[in-house]
Amino acid sequence: MTVRKEFDHGLENLHQWIVEMGNFVEKALAEAVSALKNVDTARAKEVIEADHQLNAMEEKIMELGAKLIATQQPVAKDLRRILSAFRIASDLERMGDLSVDIAKTVLRLEGQPLIKPLIDLPRMAEIVATMTYESIQSFINENVDLAYKMAKDDDQVDALYGQITRELMMLMMENPRNIAQASLLSFVSRHLERFGDHATNIGESVVYLVTSERPDLNQ
């Protein structure tokens, strides 16, 4: 295998690991939100226990990328491809952590009747799930337009976050007994809001990969 072919093979492996991480995160989020809607502690525990797999994937990406930089000394887009993989892997790992945080909240809700129907939180989660899918698709296809679209999607997430926060504050003021659970649900909305920010960060990495520009899509 020539030096260039070996390098290209390494880049392809990086690409595949990112896609695999993305698929894992999509599933983790879906499982965590399903556990929340049904207060399913068994499913929540599965999300928590599986997280180590995502951490292992991130480590593989970091190790492979570092090896490619050290042995091949890439420049221009080849270097941007590796640096973008580092950033995307970091964002995906954090998204996995946020899924775990949601799952841990489910464990704390066990045995409690919900103080309000879960309508806006699942809606927020749907948008975030779409953003996560789009972030990986933008990476796979190097689609800058899709990356920029996520900034608009994130505005919807931020609006829902504000709405949910206000509603939960009202419930706390109406009855002090609501404070504990309202605080937990508020944490979930914050986790989802941060999830959307990380998906948008992936979009920024894609724009950097393709154009070398560094936009701030989280403004």
C-alpha positions in Angstrom: 0.0 0.0 0.0 1.4 3.4 -1.0 1.8 6.2 1.5 -1.2 8.1 0.0 -3.4 5.0 -0.1 -2.5 4.3 3.6 -3.4 7.8 4.5 -6.7 7.7 2.6 -7.5 4.4 4.3 -7.0 6.1 7.7 -9.2 9.0 6.7 -11.9 6.6 5.7 -11.7 4.9 9.0 -12.0 8.2 10.7 -15.1 8.9 8.6 -16.7 5.6 9.5 -16.0 6.0 13.2 -17.7 9.4 13.2 -20.8 8.0 11.4 -20.9 5.1 13.9 -20.7 7.5 16.8 -23.5 9.6 15.2 -25.7 6.6 14.9 -25.0 5.6 18.5 -26.0 9.1 19.7 -29.2 9.1 17.7 -30.2 5.8 19.3 -29.2 6.9 22.8 -31.2 10.1 22.6 -34.3 8.2 21.3 -34.0 5.6 24.1 -33.5 8.3 26.8 -36.5 10.3 25.6 -38.7 7.2 25.4 -37.6 6.3 28.9 -38.6 9.8 30.0 -42.1 9.7 28.4 -42.9 6.3 30.0 -40.8 6.8 33.2 -39.1 3.5 32.1 -36.2 3.0 34.5 -35.1 -0.3 32.9 -34.6 1.5 29.5 -32.9 4.4 31.3 -30.4 2.1 32.9 -29.6 0.6 29.4 -28.8 4.1 28.1 -26.5 4.7 31.1 -24.7 1.4 30.9 -24.1 1.7 27.1 -22.3 5.0 27.3 -18.9 3.5 27.7 -19.1 2.3 24.1 -19.3 5.9 22.9 -16.3 6.9 25.0 -14.3 4.1 23.4 -15.2 5.2 19.9 -14.1 8.8 20.7 -10.8 7.4 22.0 -10.2 5.5 18.7 -10.9 8.6 16.7 -8.4 10.7 18.7 -5.8 8.0 18.6 -6.1 7.4 14.8 -6.2 11.1 14.0 -3.1 11.8 16.1 -1.3 8.9 14.4 -2.2 10.3 10.9 -1.0 13.8 11.8 2.3 12.5 13.3 3.1 10.1 10.4 1.6 11.9 7.4 1.9 15.6 8.3 -1.3 16.5 6.4 -2.0 20.0 5.1 -5.0 21.9 3.8 -8.2 20.0 3.6 -6.7 16.7 4.7 -5.6 18.4 7.9 -9.0 20.1 8.3 -10.7 16.7 7.8 -8.8 15.3 10.8 -9.3 18.4 13.0 -13.0 18.4 12.2 -13.2 14.7 13.2 -11.7 15.6 16.6 -14.2 18.3 17.2 -17.2 16.3 15.9 -16.2 13.3 18.1 -16.0 15.6 21.1 -19.4 17.0 20.4 -20.9 13.5 19.9 -19.4 12.2 23.1 -20.9 15.2 25.0 -24.3 14.5 23.4 -24.0 10.9 24.6 -23.3 12.3 28.1 -26.5 14.4 27.9 -28.5 11.4 26.9 -27.2 9.7 30.1 -28.1 12.8 32.1 -31.7 12.6 30.8 -31.7 8.8 31.7 -30.5 9.6 35.2 -33.4 12.0 35.6 -35.8 9.2 34.7 -34.4 7.2 37.6 -35.1 10.1 40.0 -38.7 10.4 38.7 -39.5 6.7 39.4 -42.8 6.4 41.3 -43.8 10.0 40.9 -47.0 11.1 39.0 -46.0 13.7 36.5 -47.0 17.3 37.4 -47.8 18.1 33.8 -48.3 16.2 30.5 -45.0 15.8 28.6 -45.9 17.6 25.4 -43.3 20.3 24.8 -40.3 18.2 26.0 -41.0 15.4 23.5 -41.5 18.1 20.8 -38.2 19.7 21.7 -36.6 16.2 21.6 -38.0 15.6 18.1 -36.4 18.7 16.8 -33.1 17.9 18.5 -33.2 14.3 17.0 -33.7 15.8 13.6 -30.8 18.1 14.1 -28.6 15.2 15.2 -29.5 13.3 12.1 -28.9 16.3 9.9 -25.6 17.0 11.5 -24.3 13.6 10.6 -25.8 13.8 7.1 -24.1 17.2 6.6 -20.8 15.5 7.6 -21.3 12.5 5.3 -22.2 14.6 2.3 -20.1 17.7 3.2 -23.4 19.6 2.9 -22.8 23.2 4.0 -26.4 24.3 3.3 -27.7 21.6 5.7 -25.2 22.7 8.3 -26.5 26.3 8.1 -30.1 25.0 8.3 -29.4 23.6 11.7 -28.9 27.1 13.1 -32.5 27.8 12.3 -33.6 24.6 13.9 -31.7 25.5 17.0 -33.7 28.7 17.2 -36.8 26.6 17.6 -35.2 24.6 20.3 -34.2 27.7 22.2 -37.7 29.1 21.9 -39.2 25.8 23.3 -36.6 25.9 26.1 -37.7 29.3 27.1 -41.4 28.3 27.0 -40.9 25.2 29.1 -38.8 27.1 31.6 -41.6 29.7 32.1 -44.3 27.0 32.5 -42.2 25.1 35.0 -41.6 28.3 37.0 -45.3 28.9 37.1 -45.9 25.4 38.4 -43.3 25.9 41.1 -45.0 29.2 42.2 -48.5 27.6 42.2 -47.5 24.8 44.5 -44.2 24.3 46.4 -44.7 20.6 46.2 -44.0 20.9 42.4 -40.5 22.3 42.9 -38.5 19.1 43.1 -40.0 17.5 39.9 -40.2 20.8 38.0 -36.5 21.2 38.7 -35.8 17.8 37.3 -37.9 18.5 34.1 -36.1 21.8 33.8 -32.8 20.0 33.8 -34.1 17.8 31.0 -35.0 20.8 28.9 -31.6 22.3 29.5 -30.0 19.0 28.5 -32.0 19.0 25.2 -31.1 22.6 24.6 -27.4 21.8 25.0 -27.8 18.8 22.8 -29.0 21.1 20.0 -26.0 23.4 20.5 -23.7 20.4 20.1 -25.5 19.4 16.9 -25.0 22.9 15.6 -21.3 22.7 16.6 -21.0 19.7 14.3 -22.5 21.9 11.5 -19.8 24.5 12.2 -17.2 21.8 11.9 -18.6 20.7 8.5 -18.5 24.3 7.3 -14.9 24.5 8.4 -14.0 21.2 6.7 -15.5 22.3 3.4 -14.7 26.0 3.3 -12.0 26.6 6.0 -14.3 29.3 7.4 -15.2 29.2 11.1 -18.8 30.5 11.5 -20.6 30.8 14.8 -24.0 29.1 14.2 -24.9 29.2 17.9 -25.4 33.0 17.9 
